[in-house]
Amino acid sequence: MFHIVLHTPVMPANTGNIIRLAANNGCFLHLIEPLGFDFEEKKLRRAGLDYHDLSRVKRYPNFAAFAEEFKGSRIFAITTKGTQHYHRVQFQPGDVLLFGSETSGLPAEVMAQIPPEQRLLIPMMPNNRSLNLSNAVAVVSYHAWLQTDFAGAEN
């Protein structure tokens, strides 16, 4: 399956929504610290409902620790600074979908480690800044899963 990675997320409700999303689409969720909230925060638990037990979540102290574990993997940064639209990529199980913080996106030092052709953009109408993080994760992760004909889905 696919790996969803949140780099220093700051809004607990978004992360809770993504925990629920990952439980439903079979993705692994990886969180790169520092987090902008306490992992036990009520808003996080409420947004994730009872899906915390069904999701696979792993935390990393920094991007270097995450990158070491995923050395050799295809990492796609989903960013407003992308060089191609996400739907033009042929995703493969095991691919990594990397998303930045809601307030600042991905840091320059992280972006520098992602090849330009693996920096993906979600199309939007002119003069808009970005989608909500949990919406962006849903759009791209479900598109990647679609390309596997929703492998593992019950119905």
FENCOR-V73478 format. One record per residue. PHI is phi in radians with two decimals (999 if undefined). OMEGA is omega as a letter, one per 40 degrees, with the letter a starting at -180 (NA if undefined). NEAR is the number of other ideal C-beta (glycine too) atoms within 12 Angstrom. Layout:
phi=PHI omega=OMEGA near=NEAR
phi=PHI omega=OMEGA near=NEAR
This chain:
phi=999 omega=a near=28
phi=-1.73 omega=i near=38
phi=-2.02 omega=i near=38
phi=-1.72 omega=a near=48
phi=-2.17 omega=i near=45
phi=-1.89 omega=i near=50
phi=-1.58 omega=i near=43
phi=0.83 omega=i near=32
phi=-1.13 omega=a near=44
phi=-2.08 omega=a near=25
phi=-1.91 omega=a near=24
phi=-1.06 omega=a near=29
phi=-1.12 omega=i near=26
phi=-1.09 omega=a near=37
phi=-1.11 omega=i near=46
phi=-1.07 omega=i near=35
phi=-1.06 omega=a near=34
phi=-1.26 omega=i near=42
phi=-1.04 omega=i near=39
phi=-1.11 omega=i near=31
phi=-1.00 omega=a near=38
phi=-1.11 omega=i near=37
phi=-1.12 omega=a near=26
phi=-1.47 omega=i near=27
phi=-1.87 omega=i near=36
phi=1.37 omega=i near=26
phi=-1.35 omega=i near=40
phi=-1.54 omega=i near=31
phi=-1.98 omega=i near=42
phi=-2.14 omega=a near=36
phi=-2.04 omega=i near=40
phi=-1.75 omega=a near=36
phi=-1.40 omega=e near=25
phi=-1.40 omega=i near=19
phi=-1.53 omega=a near=27
phi=-1.52 omega=a near=26
phi=-2.80 omega=i near=26
phi=-1.39 omega=a near=14
phi=-1.09 omega=i near=23
phi=-1.66 omega=a near=14
phi=-1.00 omega=a near=21
phi=-1.02 omega=a near=14
phi=-1.10 omega=i near=21
phi=-1.15 omega=a near=33
phi=-1.13 omega=a near=23
phi=-1.13 omega=a near=19
phi=-1.15 omega=i near=26
phi=-1.43 omega=a near=32
phi=0.84 omega=a near=19
phi=-1.74 omega=a near=14
phi=-1.56 omega=a near=25
phi=-0.99 omega=a near=23
phi=-1.28 omega=a near=13
phi=-1.63 omega=a near=19
phi=-1.72 omega=i near=30
phi=-1.98 omega=a near=22
phi=-2.14 omega=i near=32
phi=-2.30 omega=a near=23
phi=-1.93 omega=i near=23
phi=-2.26 omega=a near=26
phi=-1.22 omega=a near=17
phi=-2.91 omega=a near=20
phi=-1.14 omega=a near=34
phi=-1.04 omega=i near=17
phi=-1.14 omega=i near=18
phi=-1.11 omega=a near=29
phi=-1.06 omega=i near=25
phi=-1.10 omega=i near=14
phi=-1.19 omega=a near=22
phi=-1.87 omega=i near=27
phi=-0.99 omega=a near=13
phi=1.59 omega=i near=10
phi=-1.50 omega=i near=24
phi=-1.43 omega=i near=25
phi=-1.93 omega=i near=36
phi=-1.93 omega=i near=42
phi=-1.54 omega=i near=40
phi=-1.70 omega=a near=45
phi=-2.64 omega=i near=35
phi=-1.17 omega=i near=23
phi=-1.77 omega=a near=23
phi=-1.16 omega=a near=33
phi=-1.84 omega=i near=21
phi=-2.64 omega=i near=22
phi=-1.24 omega=a near=18
phi=-1.03 omega=a near=34
phi=-1.29 omega=i near=20
phi=-1.55 omega=a near=18
phi=-1.62 omega=i near=27
phi=-1.63 omega=a near=16
phi=-1.28 omega=i near=31
phi=-2.25 omega=i near=19
phi=-0.89 omega=a near=21
phi=1.70 omega=i near=19
phi=-1.11 omega=a near=33
phi=-1.89 omega=i near=40
phi=-1.95 omega=a near=49
phi=-1.78 omega=a near=45
phi=-2.15 omega=a near=48
phi=-1.56 omega=i near=35
phi=-1.06 omega=i near=30
phi=-1.05 omega=a near=31
phi=-1.69 omega=a near=17
phi=-2.34 omega=a near=20
phi=1.21 omega=i near=29
phi=-1.56 omega=i near=35
phi=-1.14 omega=a near=22
phi=-0.98 omega=a near=15
phi=-1.20 omega=i near=14
phi=-1.35 omega=i near=28
phi=-1.00 omega=a near=27
phi=-1.11 omega=a near=15
phi=-1.57 omega=a near=24
phi=-1.85 omega=i near=33
phi=-1.00 omega=a near=16
phi=-0.88 omega=a near=17
phi=-1.24 omega=i near=16
phi=-1.88 omega=i near=27
phi=-1.80 omega=a near=30
phi=-1.84 omega=a near=37
phi=-2.09 omega=i near=27
phi=-1.68 omega=a near=35
phi=-1.10 omega=i near=19
phi=-2.49 omega=i near=18
phi=-1.19 omega=a near=9
phi=-1.02 omega=i near=6
phi=1.22 omega=i near=6
phi=-1.82 omega=a near=11
phi=-1.44 omega=a near=15
phi=-2.97 omega=i near=27
phi=-1.51 omega=i near=25
phi=-1.05 omega=a near=21
phi=-0.97 omega=a near=41
phi=-1.16 omega=i near=31
phi=-1.19 omega=i near=21
phi=-1.08 omega=i near=38
phi=-1.08 omega=i near=41
phi=-1.10 omega=a near=28
phi=-1.01 omega=a near=30
phi=-1.30 omega=a near=42
phi=-1.18 omega=i near=42
phi=-1.24 omega=i near=27
phi=-1.13 omega=i near=28
phi=-1.07 omega=a near=36
phi=-1.14 omega=i near=30
phi=-0.96 omega=a near=19
phi=-1.16 omega=i near=21
phi=-1.75 omega=a near=23
phi=1.04 omega=i near=10
phi=0.94 omega=i near=18
phi=-0.90 omega=i near=18
phi=1.53 omega=a near=15
phi=-1.21 omega=a near=14
phi=-1.29 omega=a near=8
phi=-2.29 omega=NA near=4
